[in-house]
């Protein structure tokens, strides 16, 4: 990532996965802001317009609003935050839709640290326009 301490937003309804990602990102020298749902994340960015994470790690399946719905809303609002989807179920149709709509990666849980780092690097390049 381009900054010394990039900010990664994590939207994941499984508390243990969310906590593990938070710890991992911090251990990699990144700041993380976690959210338990897509609705919580979207409400936060509406309330705090100065919140501009470098990347969004987004669960595909969550109660209420899916990751694809979050991606669609961000796109409609012109928010070009790079998105890394994570999911326990690798659904080809969902993966294809997410990637066609601009997601930088689609990772199946459990994923390796290397796979996440590769996706974060792709997000950094997308964010910087390289």
C-alpha positions in Angstrom: 0.0 0.0 0.0 1.2 3.5 -0.7 1.0 5.1 2.8 3.1 4.2 5.8 -0.1 3.0 7.6 -2.9 2.3 5.1 -6.4 2.2 6.4 -8.4 -1.0 5.5 -12.1 -1.2 6.1 -13.2 -4.7 6.9 -16.9 -5.6 6.6 -17.5 -9.1 8.0 -20.4 -10.5 10.0 -18.4 -13.3 11.6 -16.9 -11.7 14.7 -14.0 -14.2 14.9 -13.0 -13.7 11.2 -13.4 -9.9 11.7 -11.1 -10.0 14.8 -8.6 -12.2 13.1 -8.4 -9.8 10.0 -8.1 -6.8 12.3 -5.1 -8.4 14.1 -3.5 -9.6 10.9 -3.8 -6.2 9.2 -2.3 -4.5 12.3 0.6 -7.0 12.4 1.3 -6.1 8.7 1.5 -2.4 9.6 -1.9 -1.4 8.5 -4.8 0.3 10.3 -8.1 -1.5 10.2 -11.7 -0.3 10.9 -14.1 -3.1 11.3 -17.8 -3.3 10.6 -20.3 -6.1 11.3 -22.5 -5.4 8.3 -22.8 -3.7 5.0 -25.4 -1.4 6.4 -23.2 -0.4 9.3 -20.3 0.4 7.0 -22.5 2.5 4.6 -24.0 4.4 7.5 -20.6 5.1 8.8 -19.3 6.5 5.5 -22.5 8.6 5.1 -22.0 10.0 8.6 -18.2 10.5 8.4 -17.5 11.9 4.9 -13.8 12.3 5.7 -13.5 8.5 6.1 -11.6 7.3 3.0 -10.1 3.8 3.5 -7.5 2.7 1.1 -9.2 -0.6 0.6 -12.4 -2.5 1.6 -12.3 -6.2 2.5 -15.9 -7.2 2.1 -17.7 -10.4 3.0 -19.9 -11.7 0.2 -22.7 -13.2 2.3 -24.0 -11.2 5.3 -27.5 -10.8 6.8 -29.4 -7.8 5.6 -27.2 -6.5 2.8 -24.9 -8.7 0.7 -21.4 -7.6 -0.3 -22.5 -7.3 -3.9 -25.2 -4.9 -2.8 -22.6 -2.8 -0.9 -20.4 -2.8 -4.0 -23.3 -1.7 -6.1 -24.3 1.2 -3.8 -20.7 2.4 -3.6 -20.5 2.4 -7.4 -23.7 4.3 -7.8 -22.3 7.0 -5.4 -19.1 7.2 -7.4 -17.0 5.7 -4.6 -14.1 3.9 -6.2 -12.6 2.3 -3.2 -10.8 -0.9 -4.2 -12.7 -4.0 -3.0 -11.4 -7.4 -2.0 -14.3 -9.9 -1.6 -14.0 -12.7 0.9 -16.4 -15.7 1.1 -16.7 -19.1 2.5 -18.6 -20.2 -0.7 -16.9 -19.7 -4.0 -19.9 -19.0 -6.3 -18.8 -18.5 -9.9 -21.7 -16.2 -10.7 -21.0 -14.0 -7.7 -17.3 -14.0 -8.3 -17.8 -13.0 -12.0 -20.2 -10.2 -11.1 -17.9 -8.9 -8.4 -14.9 -8.8 -10.7 -16.8 -7.4 -13.6 -17.9 -4.6 -11.4 -14.3 -3.8 -10.5 -13.4 -5.8 -7.5 -9.6 -6.4 -7.3 -9.8 -9.9 -5.8 -12.2 -12.6 -4.7 -10.8 -14.8 -2.0 -12.2 -18.0 -0.6 -12.0 -18.6 3.1 -9.7 -19.7 4.5 -7.2 -17.7 2.4 -3.4 -17.4 2.9 -1.7 -14.3 4.2 0.1 -14.3 0.8 -3.2 -14.2 -1.1 -4.4 -11.4 1.0 -1.2 -9.4 0.6 -1.3 -9.9 -3.1 -4.9 -8.6 -3.2 -3.9 -5.6 -1.0 -1.0 -4.8 -3.4 -3.4 -5.0 -6.3 -5.8 -2.6 -4.4 -2.9 -0.2 -3.8 -2.0 -0.1 -7.5 -5.7 0.4 -8.4 -6.0 3.2 -5.8 -2.9 5.0 -7.1 -4.0 4.6 -10.7 -1.0 2.4 -11.7 
